[in-house]
Structures are given as structure tokens and as C-alpha cells.
Amino acid sequence: MRLHPPSTRFPSTWPAFALAVLLAGCAGTHIDANVAEVQRLGRQQLGAEPRWLTSEEARDQAQAEVDTLLARPLAADGAVRIALAYSPQLQSALSQAAASSASATRSVRLPNPVFSFEHLARGGGDARELEISRMLSVPLLDLLLLPARMRQADYRQQQVRLQLAGEVVQAATDARAAWVRAVAAQEALGYVERVMSAAQAAAELARRMEAAGNFSRLQAARQQAFHAEAVAQLARTRHAALSTREALVRALGLNDAQAAALKLPPRLPDLPALPRDEQAQGQATLDERLDVALARADLAHAAREQGLTRVTSLVDGLHLGVQRNSETGLPRQKGWELELPLPIFDAGDAARAQSQAAYMAVLDRTAAVGRQAASQLRESWDAYRTAYEVARHYRDEVVPLRKTISKENLLRYNGMLIGVFDLLADTREQVASVMQALDAQRDFWLADAALQAAAIGRPTTLPSLEARASVAADAGGH
């Protein structure tokens, strides 16, 4: 029995296989590059950069930094810093982006070569003959399409970066808006408590004057009704203060101990001296929006995918193999094998039609995104300007006029020209105007946050600019 020893020489086609493996291996995971790009966006556009906490040490350090920020009243920028560096929701988004990035890298890797070994025996004893066949095959079509698939992977990485950037902008916007609502609700609670004190004093005085016969039942009932309404208003405002505070806790991802330590400033920041300049940011803002860039990346990806489909719809598999056979008493055999599916039952027309329709859908969606982006920016700018003008009007006109009226009524009361109930009613009206000014100031800062998000490309809900019902009631009169 003779068996030719296998040769140790590599076939001449192996350098091509080695080159393919090298090209596939050069497509790194891009995870770190994607995170670094999003961190750059955070520094430039949001004033804080997101951090991906991948170890217990990093998480402990982040928690210590959060505790330091919570040791003093939390500002809006501090809330954004916490949300981007600590929030579990954003950490989940970062990890999901890393998984998507790895998936994009994996999609460009070539399938592993297939090695097949065949061992056949004939006869027995000294007459036994062996036939050994060895073959190594690789998917040749995947190798030929590798450059195109690498470009596809680059587009997918771009999509991952843009989607992650959108998540970061959303987290920052949610944190800033939640902070504005929480501070405004806390400040409003103080004014409602003042209304409650005035209503309680008026109701008690009316009860005593009615008992002494100096007040009619109708006049006393008016004061008591306003006191009852003030009780309900105080309960609603207290709940709103708690609700908005808890919404801020959720947006920041604080634990129970951190939530208990959270302290807010007593009031919202003052209005800026001048509003933002729309002309300086108009078209540049539209071109730089994340949703517009993502739509363009989707369109480029769909175009590349359509080009690949034109090829793969006809030839969806092409395998090349090198083979070496050894048989007892015969010379070694060397050769190659090509495997090619024949497009007989499926000529690929359905796949091409599907690809064309998908491309047209993405093309139309890209056009829609561009038009919606322009419309959203116009609406956001108008909401911002309107909120600024309304808040400034309350600050410069309404509140000063109410203060002047209160001063004049106090002088009239000291001159015994009006009674105590008129003075209490005026106090309620002044507090109501201050609360409306506070609402206008809150709406401005919400509109400012919404405008920043819309400019970056992550539109959010605009604040309602509807008129607020006055908490003051016509409860005056003797």
C-alpha cells in the first residue's frame, strides 16, 4: 500500500485569499471613533460631552462627580452634564450604538474559508487502497464585491454616528427642559402659597365680620369660595412641583439618594438682553441638521445597495476551491473547482424591483425630511421670538403696572378710601400677574431649548403659548 505524502507547498491562489483576509481585517469596529465624534458634537453644540462608562471604576468616578454637582443648587448646564455623563438611558444608547457599529464591521468581513476532507478506502489487507481528497474553497463573489461592501459599511457607520448624536441631543434637550419646568414649578408654588395665605386671611375676616353683622352672607360666601378655590389650586401646584421634579430626576437618571439630595435654584435665569439672531444661523443651521445628514446618508446607502442588487440578483453565489487528491498507486491530482448558481428559476427581477422601490422610497423620504426641517426651523424660530417678546412684555409692562396699582391701592387703604378686602383682592391680582410672567419666562427657556434642538436636527415639542387663566377671582366688595 502506497500513499503519497501531502505536499507542503501552498497553491498559487492563496495570496489572493490572504489579501482578502487582510482587507477584511482592516475594517476596525469604529466604536471608539464614533463615540469620539459624538463627544466632539457635545462639546461644540451642547456644552458638555457624553461619556461611555464601560467599567466599574468609570461608573464610580461619574457618580462621585454627580454627587459633587448635587452638593449645590443644580444649574441647567449641570443638569445637561449629568444627563450626558451618567444617565442610564444614554448609557444604554451608547452601548446599542457600539453593538450596531460592530454589526456594521462584521457585515464587511468575508465568510471563513471552507476546508473539506474526504477519506475513502477500497479492499482490505495488503490490497487495501486509499483515496484522500482535500479541498479549500472561498466565496469568490464576496471577495470581488468586498470594496463595494466596505463602502456600504462606511455608510452604516455614518448612520450609527448620526443616530447616536441624535440620542445625545435628545438627552440634553430633555434634561434642560425638565430643569426649566422643575424650577418654574417650584417658584410658582411660592406664589400660590402667598395667594393661599391671602385667601385664608380674607375668608377668616369675612367670617368674623358676618358674625358681627357687618358683612352680608353673599359677601362672606365670595371670600370663602375664593379660599376653597385657592386650596385646590395649592394642591395642584404642589403636585406639579413634585411631578416636574421627578421628571427631572428621571431625565438625569438619579438614584434615590441623589434624588433626595437634588436642590434647585430659587428662580429661572433672567431673559437675555437680546434674542438670538436668525439671519446669522438660518441656512447654515439647516445644512448641518442631523436628520438632514442622516437622510442623505440613508440615500447614499440605498443607492449603493441598489447597485449591489443589480449584481447579486443574477449571481448570488460564486465559490472557488482548490483541490488536491491522493490515491494509492496513482500520481497526485491538483486542480480547482468553480461553483456558480444558474439563474433559471429566479432571474432576480423581483429583487431588482424591490431594490428600485426601496431606493425611491428613501429618495422621497429624503426630500420630505428636508422640507420638514425647513418648516420646523421656521416654526421654532417664530416660537422663540414670540416667547421672548411675551416674556419681555410681562417683565417690562404688565408686572410694573401691577406693582404701581398695588402701591396706589395701599395709599388709598392708608387713607381709608378702600377696605381691607379690596387690598387683599389687589394682592391676589398682583400675584396672578407675576405667575403669568413666570409662565412666560418658563415658555421662553423651553422655546430656547427647543430651538437649539431643532437647529441641531432633533426637533422636540414646542411650548404652548396659550394664555394662562388667572388665579385671581373677583372676590372683592363689601
Stockholm file with secondary structure:
# STOCKHOLM 1.0

chainA/1-478         MRLHPPSTRFPSTWPAFALAVLLAGCAGTHIDANVAEVQRLGRQQLGAEPRWLTSEEARDQAQAEVDTLLARPLAADGAVRIALAYSPQLQSALSQAAASSASATRSVRLPNPVFSFEHLARGGGDARELEISRMLSVPLLDLLLLPARMRQADYRQQQVRLQLAGEVVQAATDARAAWVRAVAAQEALGYVERVMSAAQAAAELARRMEAAGNFSRLQAARQQAFHAEAVAQLARTRHAALSTREALVRALGLNDAQAAALKLPPRLPDLPALPRDEQAQGQATLDERLDVALARADLAHAAREQGLTRVTSLVDGLHLGVQRNSETGLPRQKGWELELPLPIFDAGDAARAQSQAAYMAVLDRTAAVGRQAASQLRESWDAYRTAYEVARHYRDEVVPLRKTISKENLLRYNGMLIGVFDLLADTREQVASVMQALDAQRDFWLADAALQAAAIGRPTTLPSLEARASVAADAGGH
#=GR chainA/1-478 SS CCCCCCCCCCCTTHHHHHHHHHHHHTSCCCHHHHHHHHHHHIIIIISSCCCCCCSHHHHHHHHHHHHHHTTSCCCHHHHHHHHHHHCHHHHHHHHHHHHHHHHHHHHTSCCCCEEEEEEEEESCGGGCEEEEEEEEEEEHHHHHTHHHHHHHHHHHHHHHHHHHHHHHHHHHHHHHHHHHHHHHHHHHHHHHHHHHHHHHHHHHHHHHHHHTTSSCHHHHHHHHHHHHHHHHHHHHHHHHHHHHHHHHHHHHTCCHHHHHHCCCCSSCCCCCSSCCCHHHHHHHHHHTCHHHHHHHHHHHHHHHHHHHHHHHTTCCCCEEEEEEEEETTSCCEEEEEEECCCCSSCCSHHHHHHHHHHHHHHHHHHHHHHHHHHHHHHHHHHHHHHHHHHHHHIIIIIHHHHHHHHHHHHHHHHTTSSCHHHHHHHHHHHHHHHHHHHHHHHHHHHHHHHHHHHHHTCCCCCCCCCCCCCSCCCCCCC
#=GC SS_cons         CCCCCCCCCCCTTHHHHHHHHHHHHTSCCCHHHHHHHHHHHIIIIISSCCCCCCSHHHHHHHHHHHHHHTTSCCCHHHHHHHHHHHCHHHHHHHHHHHHHHHHHHHHTSCCCCEEEEEEEEESCGGGCEEEEEEEEEEEHHHHHTHHHHHHHHHHHHHHHHHHHHHHHHHHHHHHHHHHHHHHHHHHHHHHHHHHHHHHHHHHHHHHHHHHTTSSCHHHHHHHHHHHHHHHHHHHHHHHHHHHHHHHHHHHHTCCHHHHHHCCCCSSCCCCCSSCCCHHHHHHHHHHTCHHHHHHHHHHHHHHHHHHHHHHHTTCCCCEEEEEEEEETTSCCEEEEEEECCCCSSCCSHHHHHHHHHHHHHHHHHHHHHHHHHHHHHHHHHHHHHHHHHHHHHIIIIIHHHHHHHHHHHHHHHHTTSSCHHHHHHHHHHHHHHHHHHHHHHHHHHHHHHHHHHHHHTCCCCCCCCCCCCCSCCCCCCC
//
